[in-house]
Amino acid sequence: MMRQTLSCAAVMAALVLTSSGANAQVREQHGVFDVLCRADLYCTAETKMGTTDGLSGTFKLERGPAPGGKVFLSASPARDLVEGMRIDMDVHGTGLDRVTGIFGPVRKIYPGNEMTFAHETTDGIVDWVRRGTVIDITAAHEASTDIYRASLDGATAALLAFDRLQGRVGRRDAIVAYGPVPASDGETYFPVPLQGSSGTGSARSPQRTAAAPQASVPLAPAEPSRPREMVSGDIIYELSDVQALIPSEAFGFGCQFGDTLQAYGGMLWEFSDGQYLLTVPCEPADVNLSTIVVAGDAGQKGNLISFDTFGDVTKLPINAVYDDTLKAITTTNFYGPDADCGEHFVYNFFGDVGALAVRTRLEKPDCDGQYGSPEDWPVAYSRAR
């Protein structure tokens, strides 16, 4: 797994409150993004973009406060936009297996020579912006084609600020801090409205004088598709105890199951619906144990579970374990031998044996000697289940 440094803990947020009655606003800095949320909770995250020949403009992420509202990717280039001209936005990043992007004609030109693309929070482009390193914006003018580049450093933290300031933390329409609480229908969120110190604002705009804390977002349990409870969880040290459950495919990986079970142990979980889940380390390691994960019906040979981590599919996840509280399988990839940094993934598991997709990614990028549970690391990615 490639190390990525896009994390809401990797940047410092500075809050500025402008006190001017109805024009009150919150401003924060996350990486290269200047986050601004107005009194009506319309939030933007803006950064500079430029071409190799010196042209400059702005790239911006935007979202209004309406429940389920779309995320806008906006660009304002140096040369005048013309309706109908093509704009491309392509995301690049270390560890991404391909470039992804969107393109289309300019349908409307907004003040400041700005155009925008609107997307749902679950669209791929929103996810890739959060995971990318840079975004290239290509403006195909009639006389020339200009390619602008903008850094995406801090994009996840900026979008998490949107969630926090618009009151979406723990809601299903959050971009980053996704949770089980339904988005409200037919009403607008005003959980942290902003007002100046004059005391003359509206009834739903009380004074706000400090930023909400940049804490990790609590992970919420998933919702199983059928009743299912864990009835037992046993440590396994002998291959003979579980060999009949392991599919032949797993023995083709060159794993040392006999040695690893005796050294580290495996885990066998049994559930009330008659299924089991088995994890067995594949090869000896200091902190990053590759693991097979097998699911099946009680007493029967099972199937290997695949893990789809942003397009990187494997049947040998690192440090895989079942978390009954989250109803999920988690994996942890430590960045160094001290296990004080790394990334932690959460995958829903309700007994399915297909490829499991990432539900949540947490990351502590700084190997600073400060230890803690990976479950408490800052959320860097979260999506609808």
C-alpha positions as CSV (number, residue, x, y, z in Angstrom):
1,M,0.0,0.0,0.0
2,M,1.4,3.4,-1.0
3,R,1.8,5.9,1.8
4,Q,-0.4,8.9,1.4
5,T,-0.2,12.1,3.4
6,L,-3.7,13.5,2.9
7,S,-4.9,13.8,6.4
8,C,-7.0,16.2,8.5
9,A,-4.4,15.8,11.3
10,A,-1.5,16.9,9.0
11,V,-2.6,20.5,8.8
12,M,-3.2,23.3,11.3
13,A,-6.6,25.1,11.1
14,A,-6.6,28.8,11.9
15,L,-10.0,30.3,12.7
16,V,-10.9,33.9,11.9
17,L,-14.3,35.3,12.8
18,T,-15.3,38.5,11.0
19,S,-17.9,40.4,13.1
20,S,-20.1,42.4,10.8
21,G,-23.7,41.5,11.6
22,A,-25.2,39.5,8.7
23,N,-21.8,39.4,7.0
24,A,-20.2,37.3,9.8
25,Q,-18.1,34.5,8.5
26,V,-15.7,31.7,9.6
27,R,-12.3,31.4,7.8
28,E,-9.9,28.5,8.3
29,Q,-6.7,27.4,6.5
30,H,-6.2,23.8,5.6
31,G,-3.1,23.1,3.6
32,V,-3.3,25.3,0.5
33,F,-7.0,25.8,0.8
34,D,-8.6,29.0,2.3
35,V,-11.9,27.8,3.7
36,L,-14.6,30.4,4.1
37,C,-18.1,29.7,5.5
38,R,-20.6,32.6,5.3
39,A,-23.3,33.4,7.8
40,D,-25.8,31.4,5.6
41,L,-23.3,28.4,5.9
42,Y,-22.4,28.4,2.2
43,C,-18.8,27.2,2.3
44,T,-16.0,27.5,-0.2
45,A,-12.4,26.2,-0.2
46,E,-10.2,28.2,-2.6
47,T,-6.6,27.8,-3.8
48,K,-4.4,29.2,-6.5
49,M,-3.8,27.5,-9.8
50,G,-1.2,28.4,-12.5
51,T,0.3,27.5,-15.8
52,T,3.9,26.9,-16.7
53,D,4.0,30.2,-18.7
54,G,2.8,32.4,-15.8
55,L,-1.0,32.5,-16.1
56,S,-2.8,32.3,-12.8
57,G,-6.3,31.7,-11.6
58,T,-8.3,30.0,-8.8
59,F,-9.6,26.5,-8.2
60,K,-12.4,26.2,-5.7
61,L,-14.5,23.6,-3.9
62,E,-18.0,24.8,-2.8
63,R,-21.1,23.4,-1.0
64,G,-24.3,25.0,0.2
65,P,-26.1,24.0,3.5
66,A,-29.1,22.2,2.0
67,P,-29.4,18.5,3.0
68,G,-28.0,16.3,0.3
69,G,-26.5,19.3,-1.5
70,K,-24.0,18.8,-4.3
71,V,-20.3,19.6,-4.2
72,F,-19.1,22.1,-6.8
73,L,-15.7,22.1,-8.5
74,S,-15.1,25.5,-9.8
75,A,-12.3,27.2,-11.8
76,S,-11.6,30.8,-12.7
77,P,-8.8,31.0,-15.4
78,A,-6.9,34.0,-16.5
79,R,-8.4,34.2,-20.0
80,D,-12.1,34.9,-20.6
81,L,-14.3,31.9,-20.6
82,V,-16.7,31.4,-23.5
83,E,-19.9,29.4,-23.2
84,G,-19.6,26.0,-24.9
85,M,-15.8,25.8,-24.7
86,R,-14.4,22.6,-23.1
87,I,-13.0,22.4,-19.6
88,D,-11.1,19.3,-18.3
89,M,-10.3,18.6,-14.7
90,D,-7.9,15.7,-14.1
91,V,-6.7,14.5,-10.7
92,H,-3.2,13.0,-10.2
93,G,-1.7,11.5,-7.1
94,T,1.1,9.3,-5.7
95,G,-0.4,5.8,-5.2
96,L,-3.4,6.4,-7.5
97,D,-3.4,3.7,-10.2
98,R,-4.8,6.0,-12.9
99,V,-5.6,9.6,-13.7
100,T,-9.3,10.4,-13.2
101,G,-11.2,13.4,-14.2
102,I,-14.3,15.1,-15.6
103,F,-14.8,17.3,-18.6
104,G,-17.6,19.1,-20.4
105,P,-18.6,22.4,-21.9
106,V,-18.9,25.7,-20.0
107,R,-22.7,26.1,-19.6
108,K,-22.7,29.2,-17.6
109,I,-20.1,31.9,-16.7
110,Y,-20.4,33.2,-13.2
111,P,-19.0,36.5,-11.8
112,G,-15.3,36.5,-11.7
113,N,-14.9,34.5,-14.9
114,E,-15.9,31.3,-13.1
115,M,-17.3,28.1,-14.3
116,T,-18.3,25.0,-12.3
117,F,-19.1,21.3,-12.3
118,A,-21.7,20.0,-9.8
119,H,-21.3,16.5,-8.3
120,E,-22.9,14.3,-5.7
121,T,-20.9,13.6,-2.6
122,T,-20.5,10.0,-3.6
123,D,-19.2,10.7,-7.1
124,G,-15.8,9.3,-7.9
125,I,-14.4,12.7,-8.7
126,V,-15.1,14.0,-5.2
127,D,-13.4,10.9,-3.7
128,W,-10.3,11.4,-6.0
129,V,-10.0,15.1,-5.2
130,R,-9.7,14.0,-1.6
131,R,-7.0,11.4,-2.3
132,G,-5.1,13.3,-5.1
133,T,-2.0,15.4,-5.0
134,V,-2.7,17.8,-7.8
135,I,-5.5,18.7,-10.2
136,D,-4.9,19.9,-13.7
137,I,-7.6,22.2,-15.3
138,T,-7.4,22.4,-19.0
139,A,-9.2,25.4,-20.7
140,A,-9.6,24.9,-24.4
141,H,-9.8,28.4,-25.7
142,E,-10.2,29.0,-29.4
143,A,-6.8,30.4,-29.9
144,S,-4.9,28.4,-27.3
145,T,-5.2,25.7,-24.7
146,D,-4.1,26.5,-21.2
147,I,-3.3,23.9,-18.6
148,Y,-3.4,25.0,-15.0
149,R,-2.3,23.0,-12.0
150,A,-3.5,23.4,-8.4
151,S,-2.3,21.5,-5.3
152,L,-4.8,19.4,-3.5
153,D,-2.9,19.5,-0.2
154,G,-5.5,19.9,2.6
155,A,-8.5,19.0,0.4
156,T,-9.8,16.3,2.8
157,A,-9.4,18.6,5.8
158,A,-11.2,21.4,4.0
159,L,-14.1,19.2,3.1
160,L,-14.2,17.9,6.6
161,A,-14.5,21.5,7.7
162,F,-17.5,21.9,5.4
163,D,-19.1,18.9,7.2
164,R,-18.3,20.3,10.6
165,L,-19.4,23.9,10.0
166,Q,-22.6,22.9,8.2
167,G,-23.5,20.4,10.9
168,R,-23.2,17.3,8.8
169,V,-20.9,15.2,11.0
170,G,-22.4,11.8,11.5
171,R,-25.0,12.4,8.7
172,R,-25.5,10.4,5.5
173,D,-24.9,13.5,3.3
174,A,-21.5,14.3,4.8
175,I,-18.6,14.3,2.4
176,V,-15.9,13.0,4.9
177,A,-17.6,12.6,8.3
178,Y,-20.2,10.2,7.1
179,G,-22.5,8.6,9.7
180,P,-25.9,6.8,10.1
181,V,-28.0,9.9,10.8
182,P,-30.3,10.6,7.9
183,A,-30.0,13.9,6.1
184,S,-33.0,16.1,7.0
185,D,-35.6,16.4,4.3
186,G,-36.9,19.8,3.3
187,E,-34.9,21.8,5.8
188,T,-31.5,23.6,5.9
189,Y,-28.9,22.9,8.5
190,F,-28.1,25.8,10.8
191,P,-26.2,24.0,13.6
192,V,-23.3,26.5,14.0
193,P,-24.7,29.8,12.5
194,L,-22.4,32.8,12.6
195,Q,-23.1,36.3,13.8
196,G,-21.2,39.4,14.7
197,S,-21.0,40.6,18.3
198,S,-23.6,43.3,17.8
199,G,-26.4,41.0,18.8
200,T,-28.7,42.1,16.0
201,G,-28.7,39.0,13.9
202,S,-31.5,36.6,13.3
203,A,-32.9,34.2,15.8
204,R,-31.1,31.3,14.1
205,S,-27.7,33.1,14.1
206,P,-26.3,33.2,17.7
207,Q,-22.8,34.4,18.2
208,R,-19.9,32.0,17.5
209,T,-16.5,32.9,18.8
210,A,-14.4,29.7,18.5
211,A,-13.8,26.9,16.1
212,A,-15.1,23.4,16.8
213,P,-12.3,21.0,17.7
214,Q,-10.4,19.2,15.0
215,A,-11.1,15.8,16.6
216,S,-11.3,12.4,15.0
217,V,-14.8,11.6,13.8
218,P,-16.3,8.7,15.7
219,L,-17.0,5.7,13.5
220,A,-20.6,4.5,13.6
221,P,-21.7,0.9,13.3
222,A,-22.9,-0.2,10.0
223,E,-26.4,-1.4,9.4
224,P,-26.5,-5.2,8.6
225,S,-28.9,-6.4,5.9
226,R,-30.1,-9.3,8.2
227,P,-30.0,-10.1,11.9
228,R,-26.5,-11.3,12.8
229,E,-24.6,-11.5,16.1
230,M,-21.2,-12.8,16.9
231,V,-21.5,-15.8,19.3
232,S,-17.9,-16.6,19.8
233,G,-14.3,-15.6,18.9
234,D,-11.5,-18.0,19.5
235,I,-7.7,-17.8,19.1
236,I,-6.4,-20.6,16.9
237,Y,-2.8,-21.9,17.2
238,E,-2.9,-25.2,15.3
239,L,-3.3,-25.4,11.6
240,S,-5.1,-28.8,12.0
241,D,-7.9,-27.0,13.8
242,V,-8.9,-24.9,10.8
243,Q,-7.2,-26.5,7.7
244,A,-10.5,-28.0,6.5
245,L,-12.0,-24.5,6.3
246,I,-9.2,-22.9,4.2
247,P,-9.8,-23.1,0.4
248,S,-7.0,-24.6,-1.7
249,E,-6.4,-21.2,-3.4
250,A,-4.9,-19.9,-0.1
251,F,-2.2,-22.6,-0.1
252,G,-1.0,-21.2,-3.5
253,F,0.3,-18.0,-1.9
254,G,3.3,-19.6,-0.4
255,C,2.1,-18.8,3.1
256,Q,3.6,-20.5,6.2
257,F,0.3,-21.1,8.0
258,G,1.7,-23.7,10.4
259,D,4.5,-21.4,11.6
260,T,2.5,-18.2,11.7
261,L,-0.3,-19.8,13.7
262,Q,2.0,-21.0,16.3
263,A,3.8,-17.7,16.5
264,Y,1.0,-15.2,16.2
265,G,-2.3,-17.2,16.4
266,G,-5.3,-16.8,14.2
267,M,-8.9,-15.9,14.9
268,L,-12.1,-17.8,14.3
269,W,-15.4,-15.9,14.8
270,E,-18.8,-17.6,14.6
271,F,-22.1,-15.9,14.1
272,S,-25.7,-16.5,14.9
273,D,-26.6,-17.1,11.3
274,G,-24.4,-20.1,11.1
275,Q,-21.5,-18.4,9.3
276,Y,-17.9,-18.1,10.4
277,L,-15.0,-15.8,9.7
278,L,-11.4,-16.9,9.9
279,T,-8.2,-14.9,9.8
280,V,-4.8,-16.5,9.5
281,P,-1.4,-14.7,9.2
282,C,0.4,-15.7,6.0
283,E,4.1,-14.8,6.7
284,P,6.1,-13.8,9.7
285,A,6.6,-10.0,10.1
286,D,7.5,-7.4,12.7
287,V,4.3,-5.3,12.5
288,N,2.7,-5.7,9.1
289,L,1.3,-9.3,9.0
290,S,-0.2,-10.3,5.6
291,T,-3.4,-12.2,6.3
292,I,-5.9,-14.5,4.6
293,V,-9.6,-13.9,5.5
294,V,-12.0,-16.8,4.9
295,A,-15.8,-16.8,5.3
296,G,-18.1,-19.7,5.0
297,D,-20.9,-21.8,6.6
298,A,-20.2,-23.6,9.8
299,G,-18.0,-26.7,9.2
300,Q,-17.7,-26.1,5.5
301,K,-14.7,-25.0,3.4
302,G,-14.9,-21.3,3.0
303,N,-14.1,-18.6,0.4
304,L,-11.3,-16.1,0.4
305,I,-12.5,-12.5,0.9
306,S,-11.0,-9.9,-1.4
307,F,-10.4,-6.3,-0.3
308,D,-10.8,-3.5,-2.8
309,T,-8.8,-0.5,-1.6
310,F,-9.5,2.3,-4.1
311,G,-9.0,-0.1,-7.0
312,D,-6.1,-2.0,-5.5
313,V,-7.6,-5.5,-4.9
314,T,-5.9,-8.1,-2.7
315,K,-6.6,-11.3,-1.0
316,L,-3.7,-10.7,1.5
317,P,-4.7,-7.7,3.6
318,I,-2.5,-6.4,6.3
319,N,-3.4,-7.1,10.0
320,A,-7.0,-8.0,9.2
321,V,-9.3,-8.4,12.2
322,Y,-13.1,-8.5,12.7
323,D,-14.6,-5.6,14.7
324,D,-18.0,-6.7,16.0
325,T,-18.9,-3.2,17.2
326,L,-18.5,-1.8,13.7
327,K,-19.8,-4.9,12.0
328,A,-16.7,-4.6,9.8
329,I,-13.3,-6.1,9.0
330,T,-10.4,-3.7,9.7
331,T,-6.9,-3.7,8.3
332,T,-3.9,-1.6,9.5
333,N,-0.8,-0.9,7.4
334,F,1.9,0.7,9.6
335,Y,4.4,3.0,7.9
336,G,7.3,2.0,10.1
337,P,8.6,-0.7,12.5
338,D,7.6,1.3,15.6
339,A,3.8,1.1,14.7
340,D,3.3,4.7,15.6
341,C,2.0,5.8,12.2
342,G,0.1,4.4,9.2
343,E,-3.3,3.9,7.7
344,H,-6.3,2.0,9.1
345,F,-9.1,0.8,6.9
346,V,-12.7,-0.2,7.7
347,Y,-14.6,-2.6,5.4
348,N,-18.3,-3.5,6.0
349,F,-18.8,-7.2,6.5
350,F,-22.2,-8.8,6.7
351,G,-21.2,-12.3,5.6
352,D,-20.7,-11.4,1.9
353,V,-17.7,-13.1,0.3
354,G,-17.2,-10.7,-2.7
355,A,-14.7,-7.9,-2.8
356,L,-15.2,-5.6,0.1
357,A,-14.9,-1.8,-0.6
358,V,-13.4,0.7,1.8
359,R,-15.9,2.3,4.1
360,T,-13.5,4.5,6.1
361,R,-9.8,5.3,6.0
362,L,-8.0,6.7,9.0
363,E,-4.4,7.9,8.9
364,K,-1.7,9.1,11.2
365,P,1.1,10.1,8.7
366,D,3.6,11.4,11.3
367,C,5.9,8.7,12.7
368,D,6.6,10.8,15.8
369,G,6.8,8.3,18.6
370,Q,3.3,9.1,19.9
371,Y,1.4,5.8,20.2
372,G,-2.3,5.2,20.2
373,S,-5.0,2.9,18.8
374,P,-5.3,3.1,15.0
375,E,-9.1,3.3,15.6
376,D,-8.5,6.7,17.1
377,W,-6.5,8.1,14.2
378,P,-8.0,11.0,12.2
379,V,-10.5,10.2,9.5
380,A,-9.1,10.8,6.0
381,Y,-11.8,9.2,4.0
382,S,-15.4,8.0,4.5
383,R,-18.1,7.1,2.2
384,A,-21.8,6.0,2.1
385,R,-22.2,2.4,3.0
